[in-house]
Amino acid sequence: MMDHLEAVEGNLIVLRQAAELLRWMDDATYATVAGGEGQSPVGVHFRHILDHYNSFLRGLPDGAIDYDARERHGPLETDRDLALATVLGFITDIGGITRDVAARPLAVSLRSVADRGDAPDWSQSSLNRELQFLVSHTVHHYALIKHILTRVGFETGESFGIAPSTLAARRRTTECAR
């Protein structure tokens, strides 16, 4: 068994949640928009999440992750089967990351201001921190997906879209009440 970081395990959990949800839903549900003007369909949220994982994995070998160099739009927004296959591939890729590379330094770019020109804004980070970011970012979008799906009567499961810290706090509260 591999010696995984907690952040690797967290990513595997959220990616497995995606795989499970994508297997449950049909194509029409994947294209669902529930809400007012400006709301994105479920598939757009999944594409956005997967774009971030792709940026992470693509930049990892060179130690330079550019989260702004994403595909945006594209077939992942409408093709649920492609999204599922992509998630399954990312589970394999993320699952191969071991503890021995946790402190590996990385340069990361993520634009903070829209009108600052074309030069990327690079910062120093680490593999572990970027894995933590991916979990947080993914759970945030899962909460939006859960809201959309709940409005159309589709059940996502109780822990989907809930932050790991919230789940842990709920567990502690339940254990204390016993």
C-alpha positions as CSV (number, residue, x, y, z in Angstrom):
1,M,0.0,0.0,0.0
2,M,1.2,3.5,-0.9
3,D,2.1,6.0,1.8
4,H,-0.4,8.7,0.8
5,L,-0.7,12.2,2.1
6,E,-4.0,13.2,3.7
7,A,-4.5,15.7,0.8
8,V,-4.1,12.8,-1.7
9,E,-6.7,10.8,0.2
10,G,-9.0,13.8,0.3
11,N,-8.7,14.2,-3.5
12,L,-9.4,10.5,-4.0
13,I,-12.5,10.8,-1.9
14,V,-13.9,13.8,-3.9
15,L,-13.0,12.2,-7.2
16,R,-14.7,9.0,-6.2
17,Q,-17.8,11.0,-5.3
18,A,-17.7,12.5,-8.8
19,A,-17.4,9.1,-10.4
20,E,-20.3,7.8,-8.4
21,L,-22.5,10.8,-9.1
22,L,-21.7,10.7,-12.8
23,R,-22.6,7.0,-13.0
24,W,-26.0,7.7,-11.3
25,M,-27.1,10.6,-13.5
26,D,-28.2,10.5,-17.0
27,D,-27.2,12.9,-19.8
28,A,-30.2,15.2,-19.4
29,T,-29.4,15.6,-15.7
30,Y,-25.7,16.4,-16.5
31,A,-27.0,19.2,-18.7
32,T,-29.4,20.5,-16.0
33,V,-29.6,24.2,-15.1
34,A,-31.8,24.9,-12.1
35,G,-32.0,28.5,-11.1
36,G,-32.0,31.9,-12.5
37,E,-30.2,33.6,-15.3
38,G,-26.4,33.2,-15.2
39,Q,-26.5,29.8,-13.5
40,S,-24.2,27.2,-15.1
41,P,-25.3,23.6,-15.9
42,V,-24.0,20.7,-13.8
43,G,-21.7,19.8,-16.7
44,V,-20.1,23.2,-16.7
45,H,-19.2,22.8,-13.0
46,F,-17.7,19.4,-13.6
47,R,-15.7,20.7,-16.6
48,H,-14.4,23.5,-14.5
49,I,-13.3,21.2,-11.7
50,L,-11.7,18.8,-14.1
51,D,-9.9,21.6,-15.9
52,H,-8.2,22.5,-12.5
53,Y,-7.2,18.9,-12.0
54,N,-5.8,18.8,-15.6
55,S,-3.8,22.0,-15.0
56,F,-2.4,20.5,-11.8
57,L,-1.4,17.2,-13.4
58,R,-0.1,18.8,-16.6
59,G,2.1,21.3,-14.6
60,L,3.4,18.8,-12.0
61,P,6.3,17.3,-14.0
62,D,7.9,20.7,-14.6
63,G,6.9,22.1,-11.2
64,A,4.9,24.9,-12.7
65,I,1.1,24.8,-12.5
66,D,-0.9,27.4,-14.4
67,Y,-4.5,27.2,-13.3
68,D,-5.4,29.9,-15.9
69,A,-4.2,27.8,-18.8
70,R,-7.5,25.9,-18.9
71,E,-9.5,24.7,-21.9
72,R,-12.7,26.3,-20.8
73,H,-15.9,25.1,-22.6
74,G,-15.3,22.0,-24.6
75,P,-16.7,18.5,-24.6
76,L,-16.4,17.9,-20.8
77,E,-19.4,20.3,-20.4
78,T,-21.8,18.1,-22.3
79,D,-20.3,14.6,-22.5
80,R,-21.0,12.9,-19.2
81,D,-19.2,9.7,-20.3
82,L,-16.1,11.7,-21.1
83,A,-16.3,13.4,-17.7
84,L,-16.5,10.0,-16.0
85,A,-13.6,8.6,-18.0
86,T,-11.6,11.8,-17.1
87,V,-12.4,11.4,-13.4
88,L,-11.4,7.8,-13.4
89,G,-8.0,8.7,-15.0
90,F,-7.5,11.4,-12.4
91,I,-8.2,8.9,-9.7
92,T,-5.3,6.8,-11.0
93,D,-3.0,9.8,-11.5
94,I,-3.7,11.4,-8.1
95,G,-3.5,8.0,-6.4
96,G,0.0,7.6,-7.6
97,I,1.2,10.6,-5.6
98,T,3.1,9.5,-2.5
99,R,4.2,11.2,0.7
100,D,7.8,11.5,-0.3
101,V,7.1,14.3,-2.7
102,A,4.8,16.3,-0.4
103,A,7.2,19.2,0.2
104,R,8.2,19.5,-3.5
105,P,8.2,23.2,-4.4
106,L,5.9,24.3,-7.1
107,A,5.4,27.6,-8.9
108,V,1.7,28.3,-9.3
109,S,-0.2,30.9,-11.4
110,L,-3.8,31.9,-10.8
111,R,-4.9,35.3,-12.0
112,S,-6.2,37.5,-9.2
113,V,-7.0,40.6,-11.3
114,A,-8.6,40.5,-14.8
115,D,-7.0,43.6,-16.2
116,R,-3.3,43.1,-15.4
117,G,-2.1,42.2,-18.8
118,D,-1.0,38.8,-20.1
119,A,1.9,38.0,-17.8
120,P,1.0,35.2,-15.3
121,D,1.2,36.0,-11.6
122,W,3.5,33.3,-10.2
123,S,3.7,32.3,-6.5
124,Q,5.6,29.6,-4.7
125,S,3.6,26.7,-3.3
126,S,4.0,23.0,-2.6
127,L,2.5,19.8,-3.8
128,N,0.6,19.3,-0.6
129,R,-0.8,22.8,-0.6
130,E,-2.1,22.5,-4.2
131,L,-3.7,19.2,-3.4
132,Q,-5.4,20.9,-0.4
133,F,-6.6,23.7,-2.8
134,L,-8.0,21.1,-5.2
135,V,-10.1,19.5,-2.5
136,S,-11.4,22.9,-1.3
137,H,-12.2,24.1,-4.9
138,T,-13.9,20.8,-5.8
139,V,-16.1,20.7,-2.7
140,H,-17.1,24.3,-3.3
141,H,-18.3,23.4,-6.8
142,Y,-19.9,20.2,-5.5
143,A,-22.0,22.4,-3.2
144,L,-23.2,24.4,-6.3
145,I,-23.9,21.1,-8.2
146,K,-25.8,19.8,-5.1
147,H,-27.9,22.9,-5.1
148,I,-28.8,22.6,-8.8
149,L,-29.6,18.9,-8.5
150,T,-31.6,19.2,-5.3
151,R,-33.8,21.7,-7.0
152,V,-34.7,19.2,-9.7
153,G,-35.2,16.3,-7.2
154,F,-31.9,14.5,-7.8
155,E,-30.3,13.1,-4.6
156,T,-26.5,13.5,-4.4
157,G,-25.9,11.9,-1.0
158,E,-25.5,13.5,2.3
159,S,-21.7,14.3,2.3
160,F,-21.5,15.5,-1.3
161,G,-20.6,19.2,-1.3
162,I,-19.8,19.3,2.4
163,A,-16.3,20.4,3.4
164,P,-14.2,17.7,5.1
165,S,-13.8,20.0,8.2
166,T,-17.5,20.2,8.5
167,L,-18.0,16.5,8.2
168,A,-15.3,16.0,10.9
169,A,-17.0,18.5,13.2
170,R,-20.4,16.8,12.7
171,R,-18.8,13.5,13.5
172,R,-17.2,14.8,16.7
173,T,-20.5,16.4,17.8
174,T,-22.3,13.1,17.2
175,E,-19.7,11.2,19.1
176,C,-19.9,13.6,22.1
177,A,-23.6,13.3,22.2
178,R,-23.5,9.6,22.7
